[in-house]
């Protein structure tokens, strides 16, 4: 290879991996020309961390880790949603259970009044209607929402037995807008009942002239249902005397609505008009 060395080895140290062509140039000093000979092709393999199988393995490993964290995050979100739903259902049921004892107490007190008056016919009728109402209460209470038709049927049963104490003098009218009647919109059970109970308990007395109660369900927007409970009773004066009961009933109803519709932060409005009655307005959002 060289006149200065008698070694017959060729060292090509520190070459990067890849393909190479080894050529030898021979110089003929006598003829004064040189000739190039192609001896061989050399391939230097890359280190294992540059091989396709190792890169593929690393990519699969990284994808597996990313996929694992995505699934884990989704499971956390799903678990959190399930827990929140269970908590909401528990709170909702607890709020409903707070309303039932007061309602039952008032009904039993009315039965007691009929019994004291030796009114067997009305006592039997009241007990019979009360039993029907209790069956509806037990049927609807476990549910988060019921149809407006079921709520109206429940209200009509409740109004019937409450109106017996007034000898059917309270004129009651329930209006359902056709667009509401044809929809699948649902509302929390016994949502309207506490306000109707307040009307019979505080707005009227036995001597009140021409007592009236109007309940309406209307769509004021494509996605907003408005329910109004209007009476022509004592209004502001009655509200002051029964401030705790009214405020507690409003708080329970408002909390039940907000549990189901978190964006509906101010669903209930009450307008007291001195000598002109009371108007309760409840607005509910239609959710997908």
C-alpha positions as CSV (number, residue, x, y, z in Angstrom):
1,X,0.0,0.0,0.0
2,X,2.7,2.3,0.7
3,X,6.5,2.2,0.4
4,X,6.7,3.5,3.9
5,X,4.9,0.5,5.4
6,X,4.8,-3.2,4.9
7,X,1.4,-3.8,6.4
8,X,-1.3,-5.2,4.1
9,X,-4.3,-4.0,6.0
10,X,-6.5,-1.0,5.2
11,X,-8.0,0.7,8.2
12,X,-11.1,2.9,7.8
13,X,-11.8,4.0,11.3
14,X,-14.8,6.1,12.6
15,X,-16.9,5.9,9.4
16,X,-20.6,6.8,10.0
17,X,-23.1,4.0,9.2
18,X,-24.1,3.7,5.6
19,X,-23.0,2.3,2.2
20,X,-19.5,2.9,0.8
21,X,-17.5,1.9,-2.3
22,X,-13.8,1.1,-1.7
23,X,-11.5,2.0,-4.6
24,X,-7.7,1.7,-5.0
25,X,-5.6,3.9,-7.2
26,X,-2.4,2.3,-8.5
27,X,0.3,4.6,-9.8
28,X,2.7,3.2,-12.3
29,X,5.9,5.2,-11.9
30,X,7.5,3.8,-15.0
31,X,4.6,4.5,-17.3
32,X,3.6,7.6,-15.5
33,X,0.0,6.8,-15.2
34,X,-2.5,5.8,-12.6
35,X,-5.3,3.2,-12.6
36,X,-8.3,3.1,-10.3
37,X,-9.7,-0.3,-9.3
38,X,-13.1,-0.8,-7.6
39,X,-12.4,-3.4,-4.9
40,X,-15.6,-3.8,-2.9
41,X,-18.7,-2.3,-1.5
42,X,-18.9,-1.8,2.3
43,X,-22.0,-1.5,4.3
44,X,-21.8,-0.3,8.0
45,X,-24.9,-1.1,9.9
46,X,-26.4,1.6,12.1
47,X,-26.6,1.2,15.9
48,X,-29.8,-0.6,17.1
49,X,-31.5,2.6,18.3
50,X,-31.6,3.7,14.6
51,X,-33.1,0.5,13.3
52,X,-36.7,0.5,12.1
53,X,-37.8,-2.1,14.6
54,X,-36.5,-0.2,17.5
55,X,-38.0,3.1,16.3
56,X,-41.3,1.3,15.7
57,X,-41.1,-0.2,19.2
58,X,-40.5,3.3,20.7
59,X,-43.4,4.8,18.8
60,X,-45.7,2.0,19.9
61,X,-44.6,2.5,23.5
62,X,-45.2,6.3,23.3
63,X,-48.6,5.8,21.7
64,X,-49.4,3.2,24.3
65,X,-48.6,5.7,27.1
66,X,-50.6,8.5,25.5
67,X,-53.5,6.2,24.9
68,X,-53.3,5.0,28.5
69,X,-53.4,8.6,29.9
70,X,-56.3,9.5,27.5
71,X,-58.3,6.5,28.6
72,X,-57.5,7.2,32.3
73,X,-58.6,10.8,31.9
74,X,-61.8,9.8,30.2
75,X,-62.5,7.2,33.0
76,X,-61.9,9.9,35.6
77,X,-64.3,12.3,33.8
78,X,-66.9,9.5,33.5
79,X,-66.5,8.5,37.1
80,X,-66.7,12.1,38.3
81,X,-69.9,12.5,36.2
82,X,-71.4,9.3,37.7
83,X,-70.5,10.5,41.3
84,X,-71.9,14.0,40.6
85,X,-75.1,12.4,39.2
86,X,-75.5,10.2,42.3
87,X,-74.9,13.2,44.6
88,X,-77.4,15.3,42.6
89,X,-80.0,12.5,42.8
90,X,-79.4,12.1,46.5
91,X,-79.7,15.9,47.1
92,X,-82.8,16.0,44.9
93,X,-84.5,13.1,46.7
94,X,-83.6,14.7,50.1
95,X,-85.2,18.0,49.0
96,X,-88.3,16.1,47.9
97,X,-88.5,14.3,51.2
98,X,-88.3,17.6,53.0
99,X,-91.5,18.7,51.2
100,X,-93.6,15.6,51.7
101,X,-93.9,15.6,55.5
102,X,-95.3,19.1,55.6
103,X,-97.8,18.3,52.8
104,X,-98.9,15.1,54.6
105,X,-99.3,17.0,57.9
106,X,-101.6,19.6,56.3
107,X,-103.7,16.9,54.7
108,X,-104.1,14.9,57.9
109,X,-105.1,18.1,59.7
110,X,-107.8,18.7,57.2
111,X,-109.1,15.1,57.7
112,X,-109.1,15.7,61.4
113,X,-111.3,18.9,60.9
114,X,-113.8,16.9,58.9
115,X,-113.9,14.2,61.6
116,X,-114.4,16.7,64.3
117,X,-117.3,18.2,62.4
118,X,-118.9,14.7,62.1
119,X,-118.9,15.1,58.4
120,X,-118.8,11.5,57.4
121,X,-119.4,12.0,53.7
122,X,-116.7,14.6,53.2
123,X,-114.4,12.7,55.5
124,X,-114.7,9.6,53.3
125,X,-114.4,11.5,50.1
126,X,-111.3,13.4,51.4
127,X,-109.6,10.2,52.6
128,X,-110.3,8.5,49.2
129,X,-108.9,11.5,47.2
130,X,-106.0,11.7,49.6
131,X,-105.2,8.0,49.1
132,X,-105.2,8.6,45.3
133,X,-102.9,11.7,45.8
134,X,-100.5,9.7,48.0
135,X,-100.2,7.0,45.3
136,X,-99.3,9.6,42.8
137,X,-96.8,11.1,45.3
138,X,-95.1,7.8,45.8
139,X,-95.0,7.2,42.1
140,X,-93.6,10.6,41.2
141,X,-91.2,11.3,44.1
142,X,-88.4,8.9,43.1
143,X,-88.2,10.5,39.6
144,X,-86.1,13.6,38.8
145,X,-88.6,14.8,36.2
146,X,-92.1,14.0,35.0
147,X,-94.2,15.1,32.1
148,X,-96.3,18.3,32.4
149,X,-99.4,16.2,31.9
150,X,-98.6,14.1,35.0
151,X,-97.8,17.2,37.0
152,X,-101.1,18.8,36.0
153,X,-103.0,15.6,37.0
154,X,-101.2,15.7,40.3
155,X,-102.1,19.4,40.8
156,X,-105.7,18.8,40.0
157,X,-106.0,16.0,42.6
158,X,-104.2,18.2,45.1
159,X,-106.4,21.3,44.4
160,X,-109.5,19.1,44.6
161,X,-108.9,18.0,48.2
162,X,-107.6,21.4,49.3
163,X,-110.7,23.1,47.8
164,X,-112.9,20.9,49.9
165,X,-112.0,22.9,52.9
166,X,-113.3,26.0,51.0
167,X,-116.5,24.2,50.0
168,X,-115.3,24.4,46.4
169,X,-115.5,28.2,46.4
170,X,-112.0,28.7,44.9
171,X,-112.3,28.9,41.1
172,X,-109.2,27.1,39.7
173,X,-108.1,27.2,36.1
174,X,-105.1,25.3,34.6
175,X,-104.0,26.4,31.1
176,X,-101.5,24.5,29.0
177,X,-100.3,26.2,25.8
178,X,-100.7,23.9,22.8
179,X,-97.0,24.1,22.0
180,X,-96.3,22.9,25.6
181,X,-98.9,20.1,25.4
182,X,-97.3,18.7,22.2
183,X,-93.7,18.8,23.5
184,X,-91.8,16.2,25.5
185,X,-90.7,18.7,28.0
186,X,-90.5,17.4,31.6
187,X,-90.3,19.2,35.0
188,X,-89.3,18.2,38.5
189,X,-92.2,16.5,40.3
190,X,-94.2,18.4,42.9
191,X,-92.5,21.6,41.7
192,X,-95.8,23.7,41.6
193,X,-97.5,22.1,44.6
194,X,-95.8,24.1,47.3
195,X,-96.8,27.4,45.7
196,X,-100.4,26.1,45.3
197,X,-100.3,25.0,49.0
198,X,-99.2,28.5,50.0
199,X,-102.2,29.9,48.1
200,X,-104.7,27.7,50.0
201,X,-102.9,28.2,53.3
202,X,-102.3,31.9,53.2
203,X,-103.9,33.8,50.4
204,X,-107.5,33.0,51.2
205,X,-109.7,32.5,54.3
206,X,-113.2,31.2,54.7
207,X,-114.7,34.7,54.2
208,X,-112.6,35.8,51.2
209,X,-114.9,36.9,48.4
210,X,-114.6,35.1,45.0
211,X,-111.2,33.4,45.5
212,X,-109.4,32.5,42.2
213,X,-106.3,30.6,41.3
214,X,-104.9,30.4,37.8
215,X,-102.0,28.2,36.7
216,X,-100.5,28.4,33.2
217,X,-97.8,26.7,31.3
218,X,-96.5,28.6,28.2
219,X,-93.4,28.6,26.0
220,X,-92.0,32.2,26.0
221,X,-89.1,31.1,23.9
222,X,-88.1,28.1,21.9
223,X,-86.1,26.9,24.9
224,X,-87.8,28.5,27.9
225,X,-90.9,27.2,29.6
226,X,-92.8,29.7,31.9
227,X,-95.2,28.5,34.6
228,X,-97.3,31.1,36.5
229,X,-99.3,30.6,39.6
230,X,-101.6,33.6,40.1
231,X,-104.1,34.2,42.9
232,X,-106.3,37.2,43.8
233,X,-105.7,36.7,47.6
234,X,-104.3,38.8,50.4
235,X,-101.0,39.2,48.6
236,X,-98.3,41.2,50.5
237,X,-100.0,41.0,54.0
238,X,-100.3,37.2,53.9
239,X,-96.7,36.9,52.7
240,X,-95.4,38.9,55.7
241,X,-97.3,36.7,58.1
242,X,-96.0,33.5,56.5
243,X,-92.6,34.7,55.6
244,X,-90.6,31.7,56.8
245,X,-92.9,29.1,55.2
246,X,-93.0,30.9,51.9
247,X,-89.2,31.6,51.8
248,X,-88.5,28.0,52.7
249,X,-90.7,26.6,50.0
250,X,-89.1,29.0,47.5
251,X,-85.6,27.9,48.6
252,X,-86.4,24.2,48.2
253,X,-88.0,24.7,44.8
254,X,-85.1,26.9,43.6
255,X,-82.5,24.4,44.8
256,X,-84.3,21.5,43.0
257,X,-84.3,23.5,39.8
258,X,-80.7,24.5,40.0
259,X,-79.6,20.9,40.7
260,X,-81.1,19.9,37.4
261,X,-80.3,23.1,35.5
262,X,-77.0,24.5,36.7
263,X,-77.2,27.6,34.4
264,X,-80.7,28.5,35.6
265,X,-79.5,30.6,38.6
266,X,-82.7,32.7,39.1
267,X,-85.6,30.5,38.1
268,X,-88.3,31.8,40.5
269,X,-89.8,35.3,40.7
270,X,-92.6,36.3,43.1
271,X,-94.6,39.5,42.8
272,X,-96.7,40.5,45.9
273,X,-99.4,43.1,45.2
274,X,-101.2,44.6,48.2
275,X,-104.8,43.7,48.0
276,X,-104.3,42.3,44.4
277,X,-102.9,38.8,45.1
278,X,-99.7,37.1,44.3
279,X,-98.0,36.0,41.0
280,X,-95.3,33.3,41.1
281,X,-93.3,32.9,37.9
282,X,-91.1,29.9,37.3
283,X,-88.9,29.6,34.3
284,X,-87.3,26.4,33.1
285,X,-84.8,25.8,30.3
286,X,-85.2,23.0,27.8
287,X,-82.0,21.0,27.8
288,X,-80.9,18.4,25.3
